[in-house]
Amino acid sequence: MTDPHSTDPAPHGPVAARHRRIGPGRTSPERHVSVVIVGAGFAGLGTAIRLLQEGYRDLLILERADEVGGTWRDNAYPGCACDVPSRLYSFSFAPNPTWSRRFAPQEEIEQYLKRCVDGYDLTPRLRLGCELQRATWAPGRLRWDLRTSTGPLTSPQAHLGTTVAGFPNLFLMAGPNTGVGHTSLIYMIESQINHLISCMRMMRDRGLGTVEVRAEAQHAHNTELQNRMAPTVWAAGGCSGWYQDRTGRITTIWPAPTWRFRHRTRAIAPKEYVLTASPHTPKRHISDKSGRAGADEVQLRS
């Protein structure tokens, strides 16, 4: 959930975006937050670090648990460990040369994430024990109204596993069909983070208020995915499993080499998105900014 135009540092204490309520049933001072990240696992923490590196400092990370770590916090059974080589299971911008084993145990991975929090000074932007209950889009203000208590926000389909038609300025990390069965998910997450940053740069440079994938682009992407999935072992192996939803559709695994996902997410195709001007941005400012998207590719909404 993003607004690319604010650069103020995130305030301390319970905060909310403009005209939003954050906190377990309590009304907090109404303030604007440019980026809200839901979840403090690999995807959430990696996104926060990269946005900070790019200069987007007005952000918050909401985590319903009392500690960071995501799946590596929640799964601590005996023998729990990574199933890909440890050197592949860390951020490219924060390599860890001290893994004790080729397939690192759960506790080491959890500690690695905690070191990332400390090393990149994420603690002031973390809100632990804060679960997102409701997110409502306010079209007149081009903002998300957030309320936290219980109940996560979910969505079943996505374009490039990242954006969803009908949900402007919302980006999923490790979303549908970004899972891998042969290498590190961190590579896919970093590809999505780069895609998000490209979107935010485009919004900033063109004075956009929202970016929303077009439904037809999302449909075409998912149709292509399922067609590519059909001959794979995930779909044609004759077995059902967690890779499939109740209709038999594969919504978890990426069906091609991971470098193809990196290539697909490397650049933004403006024609695949509805680009809405910020209320304070003249139309000429948008249409003149880049040859990649002409004025006919930008829908201005009041």
C-alpha positions in Angstrom: 0.0 0.0 0.0 1.8 3.0 -1.2 1.9 6.8 -1.8 5.1 7.7 -3.5 5.0 11.4 -2.8 5.7 11.7 1.0 9.3 11.6 2.3 8.7 12.5 5.9 10.2 10.0 8.4 7.8 7.6 10.0 6.5 8.9 13.3 7.0 7.0 16.5 4.2 5.3 18.5 0.8 4.2 17.2 0.2 5.8 13.9 -2.2 5.7 11.0 -2.4 6.9 7.5 -4.5 10.0 6.8 -8.1 9.5 7.9 -7.2 6.0 9.0 -7.4 4.2 12.3 -4.6 1.9 13.5 -4.7 0.1 16.8 -6.8 -2.4 18.6 -10.1 -0.6 18.5 -8.6 2.8 19.5 -8.6 6.0 17.4 -5.1 7.3 16.9 -3.9 10.7 15.7 -4.6 10.9 12.0 -1.4 11.1 10.1 -0.3 10.1 6.6 2.0 7.1 6.0 3.3 6.7 2.5 4.0 2.9 2.6 2.4 0.3 4.9 4.0 -3.2 4.7 2.0 -6.0 6.2 4.1 -8.8 7.6 7.7 -9.0 8.9 9.0 -12.1 7.3 11.6 -12.3 4.4 9.3 -10.5 2.0 8.2 -7.7 4.3 11.6 -7.0 5.8 13.4 -7.2 2.4 10.9 -4.7 0.9 11.4 -2.3 3.8 15.2 -2.4 3.5 15.2 -1.8 -0.3 12.7 1.0 0.0 14.8 2.7 2.6 17.9 2.3 0.4 15.9 4.0 -2.4 15.1 6.9 -0.1 11.5 6.0 0.7 11.7 6.6 4.5 8.1 7.1 5.4 7.0 3.5 5.9 5.7 1.2 8.6 5.8 -2.6 9.0 2.7 -4.1 10.6 3.3 -7.6 12.2 0.5 -9.4 14.1 3.0 -11.5 16.1 5.3 -10.3 18.8 8.4 -10.9 16.9 9.7 -10.8 13.3 10.6 -13.9 11.3 7.5 -15.0 9.5 7.5 -18.8 8.7 10.9 -19.1 10.4 9.4 -17.8 13.6 6.2 -19.9 13.4 7.9 -23.2 12.5 10.3 -24.4 15.2 9.7 -28.1 15.2 12.8 -30.5 15.7 14.9 -30.7 12.5 13.2 -27.7 10.8 15.7 -26.4 8.3 16.0 -24.7 4.8 15.6 -27.1 1.8 17.8 -25.1 -0.5 21.5 -24.3 0.0 21.9 -21.6 2.7 24.0 -19.3 0.5 21.0 -18.9 -1.8 18.7 -18.3 1.1 19.7 -14.7 2.1 19.2 -11.3 0.6 21.6 -10.4 -2.2 22.2 -7.0 -0.4 22.8 -8.7 3.0 24.7 -12.0 2.4 25.5 -14.2 5.3 28.9 -15.9 5.2 28.5 -17.6 8.5 25.9 -20.3 7.9 26.9 -23.3 10.0 25.5 -25.9 7.5 24.7 -26.1 3.8 21.0 -26.3 4.7 20.7 -23.9 7.6 18.5 -24.8 10.6 15.4 -22.7 11.5 17.0 -20.9 14.4 19.9 -19.6 12.3 17.5 -18.3 9.6 15.4 -16.6 12.3 18.4 -15.0 13.8 19.6 -13.8 10.4 16.3 -11.9 9.9 16.6 -10.3 13.3 20.2 -9.2 12.5 18.7 -7.6 9.3 16.3 -5.7 11.5 19.1 -4.4 13.6 21.6 -3.8 10.8 19.2 -1.8 8.8 17.6 0.0 11.7 14.0 -1.2 11.1 12.9 -1.3 14.7 11.5 2.3 14.8 9.3 1.4 11.8 8.1 -2.0 13.2 4.7 -2.3 14.8 4.7 -5.7 16.5 1.4 -7.2 17.8 -0.5 -5.1 15.3 -2.7 -7.1 13.0 -4.4 -5.6 9.9 -8.2 -6.1 10.3 -9.5 -4.0 7.5 -8.2 -2.1 4.5 -10.7 0.1 2.6 -9.9 2.1 -0.5 -10.9 5.8 -0.4 -11.2 6.7 -4.1 -11.7 10.4 -3.4 -8.4 10.7 -1.6 -6.5 8.0 -3.4 -5.6 6.4 -0.1 -6.1 3.2 1.9 -8.0 3.5 5.2 -6.5 1.0 7.6 -7.8 -0.5 10.8 -5.9 -3.1 12.8 -7.0 -5.7 15.3 -7.5 -9.2 13.8 -7.9 -10.7 10.4 -5.4 -10.5 7.5 -6.1 -9.1 4.1 -5.8 -11.7 1.3 -6.4 -12.0 -2.4 -6.5 -15.1 -4.6 -5.3 -13.8 -8.0 -2.5 -11.5 -9.1 -0.6 -10.1 -12.1 3.0 -11.3 -12.0 2.1 -12.5 -8.5 2.3 -8.9 -7.4 -0.6 -6.6 -8.4 -4.4 -7.2 -8.3 -7.1 -5.6 -10.4 -9.4 -3.6 -8.2 -6.7 -3.0 -5.5 -4.8 0.1 -6.5 -1.4 0.8 -4.9 -1.4 -2.7 -3.3 1.5 -5.0 -4.0 1.8 -8.6 -2.9 5.2 -10.1 -2.1 5.5 -13.9 -2.5 2.1 -13.8 -4.1 0.2 -16.3 -6.3 2.4 -18.4 -8.6 5.7 -17.1 -7.2 6.7 -20.2 -5.3 9.5 -22.4 -6.5 10.3 -26.1 -6.1 14.0 -26.0 -7.1 15.7 -22.9 -5.8 15.4 -20.0 -3.4 12.2 -18.0 -3.0 14.4 -15.0 -2.0 15.3 -14.6 -5.7 11.6 -14.3 -6.6 10.9 -11.9 -3.7 13.8 -9.6 -4.7 12.4 -9.6 -8.3 9.1 -8.5 -6.9 10.7 -5.8 -4.8 12.5 -4.4 -7.8 9.1 -4.4 -9.6 7.5 -2.5 -6.8 10.4 0.1 -6.7 10.0 0.6 -10.5 6.3 1.3 -10.0 7.0 3.7 -7.2 9.6 5.5 -9.3 7.1 5.8 -12.2 4.5 7.2 -9.8 6.9 9.8 -8.4 8.4 10.8 -11.8 5.0 11.2 -13.4 3.1 12.6 -10.5 0.7 9.6 -10.3 -1.7 9.0 -7.5 -2.4 5.3 -8.2 -1.2 2.4 -10.2 -3.7 -0.5 -10.7 -3.2 -3.5 -13.0 -5.9 -3.8 -15.7 -8.2 -6.8 -15.3 -7.5 -7.9 -18.9 -3.8 -7.9 -18.3 -4.2 -9.9 -15.1 -6.5 -12.4 -16.9 -4.0 -12.8 -19.8 -1.1 -13.4 -17.4 -3.0 -16.0 -15.4 -4.3 -17.8 -18.6 -0.7 -18.0 -19.8 0.4 -19.3 -16.5 -2.1 -22.1 -16.4 -1.4 -23.1 -20.0 2.3 -23.4 -19.2 1.5 -25.3 -16.0 -0.7 -27.9 -17.8 2.1 -30.3 -18.9 4.2 -30.0 -15.7 4.3 -32.5 -12.9 2.5 -30.1 -10.6 -0.7 -30.3 -12.8 -0.3 -33.6 -14.8 1.3 -35.8 -12.2 -2.0 -37.3 -11.1 -1.7 -36.2 -7.5 -3.5 -33.5 -5.5 -1.7 -31.4 -2.9 -1.2 -28.0 -1.4 0.0 -26.7 -4.8 -3.6 -26.8 -6.1 -6.7 -25.0 -5.0 -10.0 -26.8 -4.6 -10.7 -26.5 -8.3 -7.4 -28.1 -9.3 -5.8 -24.9 -10.5 -2.2 -24.4 -9.5 -1.8 -21.1 -7.7 1.5 -21.6 -5.9 4.3 -22.5 -8.3 6.0 -20.5 -11.0 6.0 -22.8 -14.1 9.2 -21.5 -15.8 12.9 -20.8 -15.0 13.2 -18.1 -12.3 15.2 -15.9 -14.7 12.1 -15.5 -16.8 10.3 -14.1 -13.8 13.1 -11.7 -13.2 12.9 -10.7 -16.8 9.1 -10.2 -16.7 9.3 -8.1 -13.6 12.4 -6.0 -14.5 10.5 -3.3 -16.3 7.0 -1.8 -16.1 4.6 -2.1 -19.1 2.4 1.0 -18.6 -0.3 -0.3 -21.0 -1.0 -3.1 -18.5 -2.0 -0.5 -15.8 -4.5 2.2 -15.1 -2.4 5.2 -14.1 -4.3 7.8 -12.2 -2.9 11.3 -11.8 -2.4 12.8 -8.4 -5.0 15.5 -7.7 -2.2 18.1 -7.8 -0.6 16.9 -11.1 -1.6 18.5 -14.4 -2.3 16.1 -17.3 0.6 17.5 -19.4 3.0 16.6 -16.6 2.1 12.9 -17.0 1.9 12.6 -20.8 5.3 14.4 -21.3 7.3 12.5 -18.8 8.3 9.3 -20.7 8.1 7.8 -24.1 7.1 4.5 -22.6 3.5 5.7 -21.9 1.6 8.3 -23.9 -1.3 10.4 -22.8 -3.8 7.8 -24.2 -2.4 5.2 -21.7 -3.1 7.4 -18.7 -6.6 7.6 -17.2 -7.2 10.7 -15.2 -9.8 10.5 -12.5 -11.2 13.2 -10.4 
